[in-house]
Amino acid sequence: MILKALYDYYYRCGNLPAPGMEEKEIGFIIVLSKEGRFLRFEDCRADKNKGRIYLVKKHVSRSSAAIANYLYDNGAYVLGYSDKQDNEDKVRSYFDTFVKKVKSIQDEMPDNPDIQILMNFYAQGRETILAEIEQDPLWEDIKKNLSKKYSIFSFRIEGDLKILAEKKELLLVDNGSRNDGSQGLCMVTGNKGELVDTTTATMIAGSQATAKLVAFQVNSGYDSYGKEKCGNAPISQEAEFAYTTALNTMLQKGSHNRFMVGNRTFVFWASSKEEAAEQAEEGLFDLLGYSEEKEDNPNAKIEQVRKVFNAIYSGSIKTNLEDYFYILGLAPNSARIAVVYWSETPLRVFAGKILQHFADMEIIDTRKEKKPYMGIKEILSAVTSGGKQSESTPNLPESIIKSIFQGTPYPYTLLSACVRRIRAESADNNATRITRIAIIKAFLNRQNDNDKKIELMLDKSNTNQGYLCGRLFAVLARIQEEANGISSIRERYMNAASSTPSSVFATILNLSSHHLENMSNEGKKVFYEKLKQEIIDKISADGFPAHLDLQDQGRFFVGYYHQRQDFFTKKEEDSKN
């Protein structure tokens, strides 16, 4: 189903490279004179991180055998130079293979002047070529970056605007295409066609350059009925080209159809090109992707995402029952790519899942900047040391993704990581920052459907003992701040108060009495005393709990946050009046 969905996406787009072609990132151009002499390198990198995109012949699939690409390739093939630990014979074989490829093109097009110039260049020999290019001022930089994805070379003749690899008059030659009469029924399309023997590499972050989504082995031990390689899982050349082109297009840097979480790469797409589908794709990227664009008001963008999915779910933007939304999660795994997540959901149903995430994560926000906090990046940063997403618990990122996309309870490890970070940073004013509290609220409300739901803001009707203890602790800390201008209660007692309330509340209640005596404002003194007593009256007759489990510890921090935000809200209202 994955391959068929990718195949359909290729034809859905309508503007992807034609069969046999692909958009290739090329970082360096070798400029040749009319006589075939090396003139200079041209740097085609943008910000030294990405090569220029050219439409060229589809790259070949390589394993151990030397096979050259069509008028472009890496340094080992084009120049006979490698920074890897390859022996001299291997590098020379790569170089010779590329020269033979150029010669075969010349045999097909003997009168083409561009190919003749290129052959003149290679007629000089490898040693002469290396000696010339080493004099170029760009060479030292090129050598340092040969392992980069963009370190691909092609040629341009002095005075021309196009590189050889993209010239249409040269691309008419179908050199090296396979046509051995191997026909069969394609398992992707259900149609008969010429079958592939090898598949195209699909590189993701952390994988080898030769990693593939689908691969065939020789003598794998899984051969049956005397069939080898693709015989056991036949894929037509047309289907293989379509699904790999679609996937590689979405994996390109700058694509708005992908996002990364740790070492996991996720791509997503809709089955149709209707307005709802296109807006859903862009909306999901805004919510979970990593945009390099700096927004003046990032929260406005997130609110727009909410509006888009709300319009889809409500029917304001029309969808068809056949409109589906696909999400594919990939991870590097040696020479292959592992599928760690796959989802196919009706578009309208998917919109409802995203809206549920918004509703679950929503919490009172009194910050002036009101930065968004519902994306996966913000969630992981909130529960890891120093905000380093790489430090997250194994499998936590994809578990969160799965919860968002499927509407299932958020993982228990998310709650434990969140509470752990709050306790570790209890002395910091930002310990209970909005993202963490939103996470706890979302977890508890999904995990405990039959229990009292946690509201967006202060809920005076909530009688959960953990929630009440959190509220009371916020009041006591606020009394100290108002009286003395310090918050040592929070720094010294928060961890104990959130886990074993009975062990510390007697002490801090006694302290608060002294703090109230030091408060000069009689009106505030009466207000805080009344509020303190109002909460205490709701505490169990048996006294403060001896122990709070992890979920009630979470409720403690939500209660604390709610009460604190209520103070700020009242302060803002008073200042307006």
VOTORPA-36816 format. One record per atom (N, C-alpha, C): y, x, z. Coordinates in pm, whole numbers, plus 50000, padded with zeros to 5 digits. Atoms other than C-alpha are relative to their C-alpha. Last residue first. Example, Ala and Ser with C-alpha at 12.3 -4.5 7.8 and 13.67 -1.06 7.14 Angstrom:
<recs>
498814991849994
498945136750714
501094992350073
498815008950000
495505123050780
501205009050000
</recs>
This chain:
<recs>
499265010549930
549024903953570
501225006050072
499445008750103
547844930053318
500874989150063
498904992750063
547394955753597
500674991649892
498874999749907
545324930853800
501225006849937
499435013449996
543054923953503
501234999550089
499315002350127
542504961053446
500684986449999
498824991549998
541674966353814
500834997949874
499015006649913
539314936553811
501305007850003
499555012150069
537464951453514
501084992950080
499084995850105
537304985553681
500574988049925
498794994749937
535794970553996
501045003749896
499275011849951
533344950153787
501285004250071
499235005250112
532324982153606
500814987750039
498934990650030
531314997353939
500884994849886
498995001549896
529334966354036
501185009349975
499345013050013
527484965653705
501134998650101
499104999650115
526735002953722
500774987049985
498924990649969
525295001254074
501035000149887
499165006749902
523254970353987
501205008650037
499285010550073
521954987853673
500954992750094
498954993650078
521105018653880
500794990149916
499014994249910
519194998154136
501175005849921
499125011149963
517444978353861
501095004650097
499165002950116
516065011253728
500984988750029
499034989250001
514845019954074
500954998349881
498945004049908
513284985354072
501025011250020
499235010750062
511364994953759
501144995350091
499154994750106
510285028253907
500874989249936
500764994350112
509025013554233
500955003649887
499795007250125
511415009854526
499155006449892
500234992950125
510315020754873
500284990949882
500414986349967
511055011755234
499845008449874
501354996050043
513004981355121
499705014450039
499994993150128
516114973555331
498585004449963
499204987950012
515574948955612
499925006249862
500804988749951
512824923855682
500765013249993
499945000249854
515374895855648
499205011450062
501125006149928
515614905655280
500175000950150
501104990749976
519064915555152
498934993150084
501065003050095
521164886255034
498815009650013
500585013049967
523444886855342
498834996449908
500954998049890
524014923755280
499304987050036
501214994050055
525634915454943
498935001650108
500575009650096
528204891355086
498685005349943
500775009649922
528804914855380
499304989849910
501134993149940
529884942955153
499094990250074
500964997550107
532074919854948
498755006750055
500585012850039
533854906855261
498905002049895
500835004449888
534424941655397
499284987049965
501234992250000
535634953355056
499064996050113
500795002550121
538174925355019
498665007350005
500635013249987
539414926955377
499084997349882
500954999149889
540074964455352
499244986850016
501224993750051
541674959955009
498935000850108
500605009250096
544184935355153
498705005549944
500745010549929
544824957255455
499314990349906
499725012950063
545784987455244
499134989250063
498675004749960
545735017655477
500334986249945
499355006150115
542015024855457
501314993650043
499004990850053
540985048655738
500784994249882
498964998249899
539215021055930
501125008949949
499165011950000
537335011855615
501145001150101
499124999350117
536065047555587
500944988049993
498944990449973
534765046455943
500975001149883
499175006149896
532825014655870
501175009250036
499045008850066
531595030155544
500924993250100
498914992150056
529985058655737
501084991149940
499224995249885
527925034155942
501205008149952
499285011849952
526775017155624
500885003750118
498815001650083
525965051755487
500764987250033
499044988949988
523655059955776
501274997349921
499415001149867
521885026255794
501095010650018
498945010050000
521435027655417
500634998150137
498624995250004
519615060955421
501074989450019
499814987049935
515905057755495
501465004250009
500015001449855
515635020355427
500315013050072
498755005249942
516715025655066
500034999750153
500415004149865
513775048054968
501224994650075
501464999549989
514035052954587
499484995250135
500645006550114
517585044554482
498494999650010
499695014249997
519175052154823
499274992449889
500765006249892
517415085854838
500214985050003
501434998850030
518715096454497
499144993250105
500425009150105
522215082754561
498495000649975
500955010449961
522695098854904
499444991549886
501004996449899
524485132054876
498874989950013
500604987050023
526525129954553
498845002950094
500785000350124
527185092754573
499265013149979
501135009149979
528215094854939
499124999749876
501134992449949
530365125654867
498784991250026
501195008250023
532715105154650
498755007450048
501184992150033
536225116854741
498794990849984
499844993650130
539695100854747
498855008949959
499864985549989
539525094155122
500195007349867
499504995449870
539925056555172
500345014949999
498715006349970
539665043054817
500615005650128
499024995350097
536905067654723
501404994650030
499694986049970
534975060655043
501075005549906
499235000149875
535195023054986
500415014250037
498635003650035
534045027954627
500914999850123
499414988350065
530915046554740
501474997349965
499804990049896
530105018254982
500645012749943
498915004549912
530634991854712
500315010750104
498764998750076
528495010854458
501204996150085
499694985850004
525725014354718
501305002549924
499464996349869
525844977054780
500395014850002
498675005949983
525434969254411
500645004750129
499114992950090
522514993354379
501434994950010
499764986949939
520844978754687
500955008449914
499075001949890
521284943954540
500335013350069
498695003050058
519644954054209
501054998750111
499524987850061
516704969854393
501414998349944
499574991049893
516324939354615
500515013449946
500954988949995
516274915154322
500505010550098
500394996849863
518564886554421
498935010850007
501204991650004
520464882754093
499665004650142
501155008349967
522924853954139
498695008050001
500055002249856
525904877354160
498844991350042
500675012849979
525234889653806
499834997950151
500385002949861
527634917453712
499464985850015
499084995549897
527674922753337
499534995550136
499114989950056
525434920053034
500895006250107
498915004750082
522724901653227
500855011749949
498784992849964
519394914153356
501094996249902
499414991250099
516734887853304
501245006750055
498575001950012
514914873953606
500585010049903
499174997049884
511214877853542
501464996849971
500035011249908
509024860753283
500875002050123
499465012150062
509824884252994
500124988450098
500225010749904
509304915353204
500614987049951
501234997949926
508874944652970
499644988150087
501155001550089
511474933652718
498685000850074
499985013450057
514174927052980
498874997749900
500415009949901
513254957753180
499944986049940
501404998449961
513354981752886
499544988650091
500845003650115
516614968652743
498525000850036
499915014450021
518364969453082
499064995649889
500735006249889
517125004853148
500004984849985
501434997450019
518255016552804
499194993050108
500425008850109
521685000052843
498495001549974
500105013349940
522075017653178
499544989849895
501145000549909
521265050753018
499824986250061
501234999650079
523635045552726
498784998750089
500345012850060
526485034252955
498675000249924
499205003850116
526705064753175
499344988549924
500375013650038
524905064553507
500834995249882
501445001649983
525005101953560
499514986349953
500605005350122
528485104653410
498514997450012
499485013650026
530205108253748
499364993549879
499065000950112
527945138053815
500454985649981
498704995349952
526315143054154
501094998949895
499385009849910
523395121154050
501375004150052
498564998550014
522605143753754
500784991050094
499694985850012
518895149453820
501505002649995
500224993749871
518505113753948
500365014949997
498985005149907
520095099453635
499865006950136
498734993750033
517945121853414
501124995450093
500084985849961
514725111153590
501325007249971
499814999549854
515645074353563
500015014550047
498635004349972
516035078353184
500315000850149
499104989250039
512855098453140
501444996850034
500184989049904
510885072653342
500915011749967
499435003649870
512335043853141
499905011750097
498565000750020
511625060552806
500694996650132
499464986549988
508125070652918
501515000349980
499794997449858
507365033852970
500595013850022
501034992149930
507795028352596
500385002850146
499684985950013
510104999952482
499005008250083
499364993549885
508364966452470
500285014849974
500924998649888
507614953752115
500715006550118
499635009249893
510214941151867
499075000350120
501035010249981
508444957851575
500334990050111
500395006350125
511254979051433
499014988650017
498855006250067
512944987351762
499554992049879
499535011249918
509704993151952
501164992749935
500975010850015
508265014551672
500444987750079
499835005650135
511395035951665
499104988049981
498765007849995
511155040752041
500244993249867
500285011749918
507505051352012
501234991050010
500625010250086
508425074151720
499624987550079
499155005050109
510925092551938
499364989249915
499005009749955
508695093952251
500864994849885
500255013550051
505735110252074
501004989450048
500745001550127
506085141852283
499704985449967
501435000949979
508675137752563
499294998649865
500575013049966
512165147252452
498495000750015
500634999349868
513365183352462
499334986950041
501234992550014
514085184152088
499235001050131
501055009250043
516625156652146
498655006949985
500784993850107
518795180952343
498824991049963
499895007950122
521275159852542
499235005649883
498964994750086
521595187352801
500184992349871
499164990149934
518285177052950
500995006049902
500484986350006
516925146652770
501005009450064
501164998549912
517265109352839
499415014149996
499755004849864
520775102652707
498855002950096
499084990849933
520355124252398
500224996250146
500734987849965
517295104052299
500895010050073
501035003349902
519185070852314
499275012750045
499355001749870
522275084552139
498974997350109
499444987149961
520235097651845
500624999250140
501084991949947
518165065651826
500525013650048
500804992650096
521295044651782
498965008950066
501255006850029
522505019152034
499095007349902
501024993849918
525305038852201
498614994449969
501295006750010
528365032151990
498935007650077
500884993750098
531615046852123
498664992749995
501105009050037
533835022552312
499145005749887
500464996250133
536825046752309
498884991149948
498955001750100
538615029452598
499495002849860
499444987650053
535475025752804
501074997149895
498564999649971
535014992552985
500655012849950
499444987150038
531604984952836
501514999650020
498554999849985
529444957052971
500525014149977
499624999049859
525914959852834
501515000650007
498615003449971
524154953052503
500274999950149
499234988249961
520894971752454
501434996750042
500614993649883
518644940952452
500855011550053
499885008849884
520934921152222
499455006750126
498605001049963
521304949551973
500174991850128
499644987149942
517574955851974
501455000050045
500555000149864
516974918851917
500305013150071
499095007849916
519334920151619
499514999550144
498824991749977
517224947951468
501004992850090
500414989249909
514044927351512
501195009050033
500105005549865
515714896651358
499615010650102
498635001849951
516724916751052
500014994650143
499524986949960
513084927151012
501424999350055
500644997149871
512014890751008
500485013450053
499345008549900
514554883650733
499415002450139
498654995449973
513364913450529
500694991850110
499035008450074
509684904850552
501425003250046
499595012149930
508024934850719
500894991749910
499545008650108
506134964950590
500234986150060
499685013949970
505744992450848
500444993049872
499845007950122
504175026850835
500224985450040
499535013749982
504305054051098
500124993249864
500035003549858
502775088051157
500464985850025
499335012849984
501825096350796
499854995850146
500685010449925
500905133150795
500874987450006
499025008049927
502115156650524
499254988650068
499875014150038
499745183450407
501124993450080
499705000750143
499545221250404
500164985849950
500594989250079
499815224050783
500414998649853
501354997649950
500895190550920
499315010049910
500664988450061
504585182150888
498655002450064
499944988249914
505415146651002
499325011649929
500774988450044
506205114950808
500195011650097
499754988549914
507355079950908
499065011449964
501084990050005
507525053350636
500405011950086
499634988049925
509615021850675
498785009150006
501044990049974
509464992750431
500575011850077
499354987649959
511554960850417
498915009750044
500574992449888
510184931350223
500835012450030
499224988249967
511754904750001
499445006750126
500694988050051
509014881149878
500765012850030
501184997749918
510244852650098
499275012749959
501225006650047
513564855749924
498845003250092
501164991450025
516844864150092
498854991649947
501275005750040
520274847650094
498945010849979
500354992150118
523154863050288
498584996049963
498704999350067
524404835850522
499915008749874
500055005850134
520714829950597
501334999949929
499515013949996
520994834650972
499924993149865
500885008149915
518814865850969
500404985350000
501325000950063
520594881750675
499104990650079
499835008050120
524064873950813
498674998149927
499835013849956
523044886851156
500134990649880
501325005149965
521724918550996
500064985650053
500865000350119
525044924650824
498654993950032
499595011350084
527174914951124
499094998649878
500405012449933
525264938551353
500314987849913
501465000650013
525694966951106
499484987150062
500245004750136
529424959151092
498504998949973
499785014549998
529524962251469
499794994049862
501175006049937
527974996551433
500134984850006
501084999150096
530695006351185
498734993650056
499765010350100
533414993751417
498884999949897
500525012649948
531925014751695
500184988749900
501435001350029
532465045951487
499414987050049
500515010049908
536255040751489
498524997749973
498955002349901
537995070351331
499544990250107
499345013050004
534725079551161
501094999250107
499445003049870
533655114951094
500814987149992
498645005150003
531425116750788
500474996650141
499114988649983
528365138450827
501464995849999
498974998850100
526275107150881
500895012050031
499094989549959
523115110551078
501035002149892
499844987750076
521025079451046
501015009550059
500964989949958
519875053351298
500185013549929
500475001549863
522495025951296
499195012050047
498864999249909
524475035550987
499564999450146
499554986249998
521225042250801
501165001850096
500964992549919
519875008250902
500395014750006
499815003249859
523024991550772
499065007950090
498824992849954
522855009350436
500244997750149
500254985750010
519294997550377
501175008050056
500944996649893
520014962350505
499715014950000
499244999349877
523084960050281
499125003450120
499164988150004
520984968849977
500825001450127
500834988049991
518304943450063
500865012650005
500554999049865
520724915050137
499215012950018
498964996149907
522674920949816
499465002250141
499045010549965
519574919549599
500985004950106
498654994650013
517974951449469
501064989650032
499175005550107
514474942349589
501365006849997
500785002650120
511604957749785
500844994949884
500295014250017
513764973650050
499324997749866
499505006250120
513725010150151
499614985349997
500075014649998
513075033250441
500624994549872
499345005450118
512365069950494
499804984950000
500225014050033
511595085450832
500774996649872
499115004750106
511205122650897
499634985649965
500445011550079
509685133751226
501064996149898
500614994850122
510365168551360
499424989049913
500814988349969
512835155151618
499465006049871
500105000349855
514015121451486
499065011350040
500954991249931
515185123351127
500084998050150
499444994449878
516805097350905
498925008250067
500824992149908
516215086150549
500765003050127
501285006849983
517405062050284
499065007950091
499795010449900
521055072150294
498754991450017
500545013350028
520215104450112
500294990550114
498925009350029
522525133750182
499544986049968
498904998549906
519745159150157
501164991149958
498954990650031
517005145549936
501065000550110
500034988749908
514085127550100
501125010049976
499585004549867
514825094249932
500055011350102
498615004550010
514685110749590
500524995750137
499164988149998
511495129249684
501484996649988
500024994049867
509805096349772
500925012150008
499355009149906
510835078249454
500095006450138
498574999850032
509925107949235
500784991250097
499464987449950
506555111349411
501495001249971
499935000249854
505795074149367
500555013250057
499115010149945
506765072649000
500105001050152
498624996250025
505195105348886
500964990350070
499724988249920
501905097249052
501435004549982
499835004249860
501905062048907
500375011850088
498805008449990
502505074648550
500284995950143
498844991250007
499985102848585
501294992050014
499524997050134
497375077748695
501225009150006
498595003650010
495785079849038
500485003949861
499254998050125
492005080449083
501434994650006
498795007949971
490665083149438
500945001249881
500285008849887
487095096049415
501194991250039
501025009650038
487565110449069
499664990250108
499445013450013
490815126249177
498974989649962
498555001250001
489025157349307
500434985449988
499234989949931
485305155349229
501484997149988
498594999450040
482845128449137
500745010250086
499784989350095
479065133049160
501435001749954
500435004450132
478565099249320
500295010549892
501105009650008
480505111249622
499724996449856
500275004250138
482785139549721
498794990649998
499845014450008
483705140350089
499804994749858
501035006149917
482435175150162
500074984949999
499475003649869
485675189850038
498944994950094
501114998149907
484075207549745
500424997250145
501224996750070
487425209049567
498925002850103
500654987449972
490215191549751
498785001849911
501424999850030
492635164649642
499445013850031
500564987650054
496055158549793
498514998449976
501375002550047
498295128749869
499505012949937
500375012649937
501495132450073
498564996449966
500115012050083
501735168649970
499664987850085
500595011349928
502835201550126
500054987349914
501085005850080
503495229749877
499364987850066
499445004650127
506905239350018
498964993149914
500044990050104
505345241050362
500554994249870
501224998950079
506465215550614
500075011849906
501104994349924
509055217750892
498725001949923
499604990049902
511555194150731
498795004750081
499195005649893
509915175550443
500325011250098
499584991749889
508635188550110
500854992250099
498945007849938
506705165949878
500425007250127
499654996849862
504475185449643
501174991450046
498744993049980
503305168449325
500285002250148
498825008149973
499655158649276
501205008750032
499284995549881
496725175949114
501254991550016
500974991149938
494125163448866
500565005750130
499524986949956
496145133748755
498855007950060
500034997249857
494545105148563
500535014050030
500434986249985
495445092448215
500165004150146
499074989950046
495685054948227
499425013850017
500644988050051
493975022448302
501065009749951
500034998650145
495864997648518
499275012849959
501075008450053
495244986948875
499895000449850
499495010750086
498645000948972
498944990149956
498665004249959
497845023549268
500454987749922
500125007749877
494065027149227
501354995350053
499104995249895
494495037948864
499904991050121
499275011049939
491465029548648
500815005250117
500645007549893
490395059448445
500894988950051
499475013349982
491085083048159
499264993050114
500565005349877
490555120348146
500654986650032
500805011950024
491355126647781
499364994050122
501394996650027
492435162347830
499104987949984
500495011250079
496155156447801
498555002949960
501455001249999
497945177648055
499574987949920
500465013149955
501485187547986
498504999049984
500804999549879
502105224747960
499564986550051
500824988249980
504945223147715
499234999250130
500825003949887
506245189047625
499005011050029
501294993450003
509005202847403
499224996050124
500875008050085
511815177947384
498605005849993
500885008249919
513395195147682
499074991349919
501124991949954
514845222147463
498984991850077
500694995050118
517115199247261
498825009150036
500915010050055
517945180947581
499225005149880
499645002950139
519455211647749
498964990849936
499585013850015
518815208848124
500374996449857
501005009349946
516735240148187
500384985449982
501105002150093
518935260947954
499044989250048
501064990249978
522055256548167
498844996749907
501245004449939
524905236648020
499045011650023
499715007549879
528535246347957
498724996150076
500585013349990
527925273647704
500394993350132
499295008950091
530295303247647
499464985850001
498554998649991
527945329147801
500684991449894
499484990650099
524405315747782
501525000350010
498945005550083
523215299148099
500505010949907
499214991550088
519965305548281
501104992049931
500115003550142
517945291848573
501025008349923
499204993550102
517205302948928
499774993549863
500625002150130
515975284749240
500975005249894
500134987250070
516985296049587
499124998649877
499104999450115
518075260749693
499855012849918
500415009650101
515045255749920
500855001149873
499375013149993
515855287050114
499574991249884
500945009649943
513355315750130
500574985850005
501065003250095
515395337149890
499014989750052
500245014450002
518435335450118
498894995749904
500095005149864
518995371550226
499564985350005
501204994649936
518195384649879
499804994350140
501165006850057
520825361649724
498725004550070
500025013549941
523515374849958
498794992249951
500344998349860
522695410749859
499934986550072
501424997549981
522665400949491
499605001250147
500625011549934
526105384849478
498565002850042
499515001449862
527955417449405
499374988550078
499125011649987
525745423449095
500444998350146
498614995650002
524385458749073
500994988550019
499704994149870
520905447849181
501445005150008
499575010549907
520815424948878
500365005650136
498715005950037
520795454448640
500484989850102
498964989849984
518045475148805
501384994449969
499734998449856
515875444248844
501115010150023
499355012249951
516175436348472
500375001550147
498624999750049
515375472248374
500794988050053
499284989549928
512275472648594
501475000649958
499685003849862
511025439048467
500865010550071
500974996049900
511155447048098
500494997350142
499554987749934
513965446847844
498995005250101
500544988750076
512095421047633
500405013450062
501274995949941
512875395847908
499355011649925
499794996249861
516535393547808
498705005450061
499384986750005
515695393447438
500245005450141
501094990550027
513345364247508
500535014249990
500774998549876
516225345447670
498855009849980
499184992149907
518445351647367
499235002750129
500024986350049
515655339247138
500805009250091
501284994449959
515265308047355
499865014549952
499984998549854
518965300447315
498715006550051
499294987749959
518935307346938
499985002350151
499005003449900
516225281246859
500695012650053
498644998550052
514525291046534
501084996950103
499684986150038
511055297946675
501435002149954
498665001250055
510805264546859
500505013749958
499795013750042
507145259346948
501344998249929
500995002850104
506395296546958
500164986049945
499524993950124
509635301547150
499044997349885
498925008750047
508435276947413
500565005349869
500655011850056
505185296547444
501034990049949
500554996650132
507195328647486
499334987949935
498874999350092
509215313347770
499515003049858
499505013750016
505985303447947
501154999749900
500925006650092
504565338347886
500424985549974
499684994750132
507675353148053
499104993649894
498765006450044
507125330248351
500385004749860
500305014150028
503485340848385
501254992849950
500665000550131
504455377648358
499704985549959
499004996750101
506865373748650
499424998849859
499075011250004
504285356348868
501025002049887
500705010950068
501675382648776
500894987649991
499974997350145
504155410248864
499314988849922
498645002650045
504645394949207
500115002149850
499795014449996
500865393849261
501404996449947
500765006350108
500335429749146
500254984949994
499344997650127
503115442949370
499294993049884
500184986750058
501705427849684
500615000749860
500885000050116
503255397049839
499845014249946
500924988849992
504705401650186
499005000249885
501205002549922
507605378850104
499095012349998
499774994749866
511055390149990
498814997550092
500355008749889
510045385549625
500295007050131
499604994749870
511355399749297
499654989850108
501034990649957
509885395048950
500355006750132
499504986349992
513135380048829
498945010350037
498914997650094
512225344948710
500405014749994
500355003350138
508795341548872
501095004449903
501224992750035
509365359249205
499634997749854
499744986250035
512965347149225
498785007949957
499534991549891
512105310249215
500135014649954
501024997249899
511885288648903
500615008750110
499434997949866
513735275648599
498875003450094
498684993950012
513095274548224
500775000450132
499435000350134
510095250948259
501465004550002
499235011850034
508195259948574
500735002049867
498544999250008
505605287348586
500624986549969
499575009550103
502005285448707
501524999750002
498634998250046
500335313448907
500284990549885
499834995050136
497135300949070
501485000949963
500104985450001
496935297849447
500265006049863
500804996549883
498215262149477
499945015150006
500634986949988
500955250749243
499155001050126
500704999749872
502125216849121
499195012950007
501454999650003
504625220748842
499435000250141
500614987449960
508245210348867
498474998950002
500665001249870
509425180248670
499275013050034
501395004050006
511575190548376
499385000350140
500864990450069
515265192748459
498584994349989
501135007750051
518145170648568
499175009149912
500145000650145
520405193748768
498804991349964
501115008050050
521625191449129
500044999649847
499555010650089
523835219649256
498774992849943
499764996750138
522405239349545
500504988249921
500675008850095
522835231449912
500345004249858
501155006949942
523755250950221
499184992149900
501074990349971
526295277650118
498744993550055
499904996349859
529065251550141
498865009050044
498895007249937
527935238549802
499985003250149
500185006449871
525745263949627
501274993050046
499885014550016
526005270649256
499844992550132
500395006749876
526715308149286
500254985049985
499055010449960
526845323048938
499444992850122
500515011949933
525065356048883
501144990250023
499675002749859
526395380748631
499174988450054
498584998649975
526225395748283
500344998350148
499545006049875
522545402448212
501495002550019
499794990949887
521975411347850
500514992250122
501075000949903
520455386947600
500125009750117
501034990350036
522555395647299
498824999950098
500635004550125
524685364547325
498875009349956
499174998150118
525355375047686
499274994749876
500424990150098
523395360547975
501025000849886
499185001050122
524545342448291
499635011649908
499944986850062
521825338948555
500744998549867
500114999750146
522535307348753
500135014549953
499444988450069
521915304249127
499724999249851
498954993049928
521355275549373
500705010949922
499984986350050
519375250149175
501205007250060
498964992349935
518435217049342
499915014749953
500384987749930
516315197349102
501225007150054
498754993949956
516625161548982
499665011750091
499645001549860
513365153348807
501375006350025
498764993749958
511895148248463
500204998450151
499994986050040
508435141348319
501235007650043
501274992949986
508895103948340
500065014149942
501045005350087
512595094548347
498705007950019
500384992050117
514705104748645
498844993849922
500654987649962
515795076248875
499565007649875
499164988650037
518315050248762
499415013450044
499585000250139
516185018848750
500835011849955
498734992850008
516035015749125
500565000149859
498935008249944
513374988849130
501345006549980
499585009150106
511145009048897
501094990450048
499564992150115
510945037749146
500534990849890
498624995749973
510795013349438
500555008249884
499115011250031
507684997049288
501475003750021
500045002150145
505875030449290
500964988949958
499174989450055
506955036749651
500084998949847
498625003249961
505545002849754
500975010549946
499555011050086
502375009849556
501444996250032
499754994850134
501975043849723
500504989149907
498844991149995
502365029150072
500365004749859
498795008150000
500005000050000
501275008650000
</recs>
